[in-house]
Amino acid sequence: MSRWQRRGSEAAGYYAKYAEITAAEDFRAEAGFVDGVPAIAIYRPGSTRPDYFIRLTWEQGRLTEIRDFYYVPYITEEARFTRG
């Protein structure tokens, strides 16, 4: 499997960069579900279709995994996003 895993402060630092990226790229984020799974859809300016997703996994009320699909935007072509 080709994915990086970060834990603790290393993960927090990685995701804290989103504030900078969002401001620079003028992204818009919207919470909802991708194919029934909790996620955040990220939109580029003027777009009505998500550019990519960040999937969230929850267990017993705790966030246990964040999957960032920034580098696989083709996933949005067939995924179904619903606001929620």
C-alpha positions as CSV (number, residue, x, y, z in Angstrom):
1,M,0.0,0.0,0.0
2,S,1.4,3.3,-1.0
3,R,0.3,5.8,1.6
4,W,2.0,7.8,4.3
5,Q,0.8,7.5,7.8
6,R,1.2,10.2,10.4
7,R,0.3,10.1,14.0
8,G,0.0,12.7,16.8
9,S,1.6,16.1,16.3
10,E,3.0,15.0,13.0
11,A,-0.5,14.5,11.7
12,A,-1.7,17.7,13.3
13,G,1.1,19.6,11.5
14,Y,0.2,18.1,8.2
15,Y,-3.5,19.0,8.4
16,A,-2.8,22.4,9.9
17,K,-1.3,23.3,6.5
18,Y,-4.8,23.1,5.0
19,A,-5.6,26.5,6.4
20,E,-2.7,28.0,4.4
21,I,-3.5,26.0,1.2
22,T,-7.2,26.8,1.4
23,A,-6.5,30.6,1.6
24,A,-3.9,30.5,-1.2
25,E,-6.1,28.3,-3.5
26,D,-9.4,29.8,-2.5
27,F,-10.8,26.3,-1.8
28,R,-14.2,25.8,-0.2
29,A,-14.9,22.8,2.1
30,E,-18.2,21.2,2.7
31,A,-19.0,18.4,5.2
32,G,-21.2,15.5,4.0
33,F,-20.9,11.9,2.8
34,V,-19.2,10.2,-0.1
35,D,-21.0,7.0,-1.0
36,G,-22.4,7.0,2.6
37,V,-19.1,7.5,4.3
38,P,-18.4,10.8,6.3
39,A,-16.1,13.1,4.3
40,I,-15.2,16.6,3.5
41,A,-15.6,17.7,-0.1
42,I,-13.2,20.3,-1.4
43,Y,-14.2,22.6,-4.2
44,R,-12.2,24.9,-6.4
45,P,-13.5,28.4,-7.0
46,G,-16.6,28.5,-9.1
47,S,-16.9,24.7,-9.3
48,T,-20.1,22.9,-8.5
49,R,-18.4,19.5,-8.3
50,P,-15.9,18.5,-5.6
51,D,-12.2,18.6,-6.7
52,Y,-11.3,15.9,-4.1
53,F,-12.4,14.4,-0.8
54,I,-11.0,14.0,2.7
55,R,-12.6,10.9,4.2
56,L,-13.1,10.6,7.9
57,T,-13.4,7.4,9.9
58,W,-15.1,7.5,13.3
59,E,-15.1,4.8,16.0
60,Q,-16.9,5.2,19.3
61,G,-17.2,9.0,18.9
62,R,-13.5,9.5,18.0
63,L,-11.9,10.4,14.8
64,T,-9.6,7.4,14.1
65,E,-8.5,8.0,10.5
66,I,-8.3,10.8,7.9
67,R,-7.7,9.8,4.3
68,D,-6.7,12.7,2.0
69,F,-7.6,12.1,-1.7
70,Y,-5.9,15.2,-2.9
71,Y,-3.6,13.3,-5.3
72,V,-6.4,11.1,-6.7
73,P,-9.0,13.6,-7.9
74,Y,-10.3,11.1,-10.5
75,I,-12.1,9.5,-7.5
76,T,-14.7,12.3,-7.7
77,E,-15.8,11.2,-11.2
78,E,-17.8,8.3,-9.9
79,A,-18.2,9.1,-6.2
80,R,-21.6,10.3,-5.0
81,F,-21.4,13.2,-2.5
82,T,-24.3,14.2,-0.4
83,R,-24.4,17.2,1.9
84,G,-25.0,16.5,5.5
